Every structure is written in C-alpha cells, then in structure tokens.
Amino acid sequence: MAYALDKWTKYKLLVKSKRLAKALPLTRKMSKKDFWSMLEQFQKVIIKPSTGSGGCGVLKVSTSRNRKYHVRSGSSKHSFRGKKATYQFIRRKIKGRSHIIQEYIPLAKIDKRPFDIRAMVQQTKRSKWKLTGTLAKVAGSGYFITNVARSKGKVFSVPKAIQSSNSMRKNEKKIQNKIKKLSLKTAQKLQKYYPFLHTIGLDVGLDKEGKVWIIEANFAPNKGLFLRLKDKSMYKKIMKYSPNSKKKSKKK
C-alpha cells in the first residue's frame, strides 16, 4: 500500500506509536469545527498547509478575552472581534487547500525569537539509522516561523542555542540524547510505511519547560543549512551518507 506524503498522513502514522504520540503536538485536519474546538482547548494553534514547505502559508491563531482573535501570517498581525470575521479571514488565507491544525508549542527562545532544531537522520550502508547532524534554526525578527530563508533567521549549534535560550532546563547532554532517541524512533517508524526513505530532516521543538517535541518530518530536507555553521564537519558527514550527493538536493 502506498501512503501519501502529506503532513496529515505522516501524523496519523506516527501517532500510532505510544512513545511518539507523547512527543507529537495534537494535530487535526483543518475544518471549522475542529479549528474552534482546538482553539478553545489550547488558546493558540498553528494552521499549516498539509503539503508544501519553507514555512509558506503558515498561520498562528490565538484568542484573548472579549471574543477577540489574533492571526499572524509571516511578520503580519491581524486582529478580529468575533468568530465570523476571524474565520472568513482564515478561509481567504488557506484558499480551499488542504491544511492541518496543530497544538501551538511554546518554543524556547533566543533573544525573544523562537527556535527549533533540525535533526538529520540517515540510513547507513548496513540499513541502520544514524543521527548525522543537528542545528538550531532561529526565527528572524518579527516572525514566529523558524524557516531561515523565509524569516531571514539564523542558525546556531544546538549546545549554543540551548545555553542561550530561555528554556528552564539546560542540560545539553540530556536534551540532545532525547532528540537522538526520538529522531531514530521516528525514522524507524516512518520507514515501515515509506521503504524508499534514506534521509529525513526532522523539525524538533524544545519548549520553555525543556520538553522535546517532534513537529514535522521532511523527506527532502535542505542539507545546505549545515553549511551555515562555522564547523562544517556535520555537513561533510551528512553528504557522506547522502545518495547522489553530487546532485542538488531539493530545498525544504
């Protein structure tokens, strides 16, 4: 059986694992009913296209008192009073395309800018999965998305990001070990449904409490991100395990 490559399908497959389910933000397929239900439950949600990449089309919606709602799109901010005007704006933004709604994760921040972690997991010649590189993607000024190109953000080494962050837990070794275990478990689970996989770029969240989250799995990750690090050793390692490494990889 061939499985679709969209975010909703990947979530449904991963959430079957009890271990991974605890590290996955609650996710639903976009509908008016589920949107309002999740917003009421969490007060903040993320809406993103079920297909596509690069942070394009991602919305952050939050609610405050007196039936006032706030929608962020890129670096733009919009406020509405009442459900009707809010949902009409969202519908115009998503343009009828398939989207998902995710529980908002309060990501740890560096200088008030949220960051997440890109974890590269690759298959070795012995068919074993290996964590070959990690880096932190810090959102640009005024953005809530961490995509470096779209938000004009920065990359940091993971140890530096943890130490510079507002996360309450800064035990680098424990956090990196958790990232490694979750990343490998995610790759092993996904390969059961997508046997062609050899490289996965996971977007891993670290929240203010120090909990590690699996936010998204990219099957064509941008390896060039690792060239932005001063230390090029991880990039070299990633390319070592990349089939057809001479060809330009699709950016994601």
C-alpha positions, -999 to +999 in steps of 0.1 A: +000+000+000+013+034-010+009+062+016+005+098+008+034+122+017+013+150+033+017+161+069-017+147+080-008+112+068+026+113+085+010+124+117-016+096+116+012+071+111+034+084+138+007+088+164+001+051+164+033+047+184+025+053+221+061+065+227+060+090+198+024+101+205+036+118+237+061+139+217+037+149+189+016+181+191-021+173+188-030+176+152-063+176+133-073+180+097-085+216+091-122+220+095-143+247+110-155+225+139-120+212+148-105+247+144-127+262+170-125+232+192-087+232+193-086+270+197-109+267+227-087+239+242-053+255+236-059+292+231-032+291+205-030+270+174-009+267+142-025+262+108-002+250+080-006+235+045-007+197+046+017+198+016+044+222+008+074+235+027+095+265+036+070+279+061+048+292+033+012+297+043+016+290+080-007+309+103-007+313+141-041+320+157-046+330+193-076+341+214-080+366+241-108+379+262-140+396+248-141+373+218-110+389+202-088+368+180-054+374+166-039+359+134-003+361+125+009+354+089+046+358+083+055+391+100+020+405+097-005+407+125-043+409+123-069+412+150-106+405+148-136+407+171-159+377+168-157+343+152-173+351+118-147+378+108-119+356+121-128+325+102-136+345+070-100+358+071-086+324+076-106+309+048-093+336+024-058+328+035-060+290+031-078+293-003-095+260-001-063+240+001-058+211+025-044+223+058-038+209+093-043+224+127-016+218+153-015+225+190+008+255+195+041+246+211+056+275+231+091+271+217+121+281+237+135+315+225+169+332+220+166+370+224+128+367+222+130+348+189+117+312+188+139+284+175+135+248+167+161+221+159+167+204+125+178+168+132+191+149+101+186+112+103+201+090+076+204+053+067+238+037+066+250+010+043+241-015+069+205-003+068+207+013+103+195+048+110+220+073+123+217+109+135+242+127+113+236+163+122+217+188+143+214+226+143+191+252+157+170+274+134+162+308+150+133+329+136+141+363+122+129+394+139+091+397+140+085+361+128+071+331+146+082+306+119+118+293+121+123+288+084+157+305+079+152+317+043+116+330+048+121+347+081+157+358+074+167+339+106+200+324+118+214+290+126+232+281+158+248+249+171+224+231+193+246+234+225+249+272+220+211+275+213+202+256+245+226+277+266+214+310+251+177+301+254+151+308+280+144+271+284+142+262+321+162+230+316+196+235+300+212+200+305+226+198+269+235+161+271+201+150+283+183+171+257+205+160+229+201+124+239+163+128+239+165+143+205+186+114+192+163+087+206+131+104+193+146+111+159+158+075+154+125+061+167+106+084+142+128+073+113+123+036+121+085+041+123+082+060+091+103+036+072+077+009+078+053+029+056+079+046+033+105+020+025+123+043+000+135+066+027+172+071+033+172+107+046+148+125+069+150+161+082+131+163+114+119+196+129+122+191+166+108+216+191+122+224+225+097+242+247+103+265+276+099+237+301+126+217+283+104+191+267+113+178+233+087+176+205+086+161+170+069+188+149+074+177+114+092+151+092+107+164+059+116+138+033+137+162+011+155+184+036+178+212+027+213+199+036+228+232+028+216+246+061+245+229+077+270+249+056+259+280+076+275+265+107+311+275+113+320+239+119+315+221+086+321+186+100+283+177+102+277+189+066+305+166+055+291+137+075+256+143+060+269+143+025+289+112+032+256+093+038+236+111+010+229+091-022+236+111-053+252+137-031+266+155-062+231+164-072+215+194-057+190+184-031+155+198-031+152+226-005+128+222+023 
